[in-house]
Each structure stands twice: as structure tokens, then as C-alpha cells.
Amino acid sequence: MIRRTPTQDRAQATVEAILQATRELLIADGYARTSTNRIARRAGVSVGSLYHYFQDKDAIIDDLMAQVIARKLEVLSDQLQDTHHRELEEGIPELVHALLEAQQVDRKLSHVLLTECPRANREDLHRQWQQRMVELITARMLTEPERVRPRNLGLAAYVLVHAVFGVVQDALVHRPELLQGDALERELSELVVRFLRPDP
């Protein structure tokens, strides 16, 4: 993560330039070819300035990952707000759509982060993203607990999030064409409906 917090507009602009340059290089050339020297040149700063704020390349990528996750959560939270006016089962397609929309945020960068970058020091960020999704879905189910089959809503939200997350992550890496149409969204919606629907 960031080494020194910028306190002036100029310093903040430098950090943002470094982050944007890293993002562009990762998307264009991949993790292996992205170096701090190339990042600095693309950002228009000296390598010394880069190291003033970031310890190494992975520290920059950690900050990028945190930004992407924050944007995903913002999209998810905003989309879920739109489902509150509907009964839960009717709103499930919108709930699934919200999850898919969140996963689409900065898709090209997310693909590189998932397939090329070392993940050992980024597992916590993935866990934070998934845990926040669980919390948001649990809160949504708590608005109509009598309309869903599971009694343990936290556990149900955990199962749903990780099931949907696993499918979408695999599609992002191996079947990106599935994210373009609505077929995957329909299948996932049916999965969620059947999981949540009360027993007859």
C-alpha cells in the first residue's frame, strides 16, 4: 500500500499519475513487463518520486486493487438500493444483475490482476470485497426474512455470494463472452431463486 500519504494537491496528482500509468501498463503489457522505471516514465515523474510514495511495483498494484474493490462495492451498494421497492423474489434478477455489474468494474484490469499478478499479498483485499458483499446481501434478505427458506441468513448470503462470485470469476478469466449477454444472468438468477424459495 501507499508508503507516504500525499498532503498537497501536487503530491496527490503525482500519486494519481503513478496509479493511472500502472493501470495502463498492466492492461497493455501485463504484469511481467510492467516495471517501476516504465511506470515512472509513463507517469512523467522520476523513479525517486515514485519510491517516495510506493515501496515497489506490488505496492502500487495493491493500491490499484483497493481502488477497484471500492468501486465494485459502490456499484453493488447503489444497485441493491434499487431492489428495495420490490419483494425479494421479484428483485432477485436485479440482485444478480447488481453482482454482475459490480464484477464488470474495470474488467480489463481485473483480468490482469486475477491471472497474472501474485495474489499472496492481495488475498485480504479479496476477502474484504467478498465479506462486504455477504453483509450487503444479508441486509437485503433481512428486510423480508419470512419470504426466504434459509433461517441462517448470514450463512445463506455467504453461500450465495461465493457461488455467484466463483462462477463470475471463472467467466471473467475463461469465458468472458458470457458476461456480454443476459444468459448467464438468467441462469444465476434461477439458481438464487431456487436456493432462497421457501419449501412448498
Beta strands, then each sheet from edge to edge (+ up, - down):
end
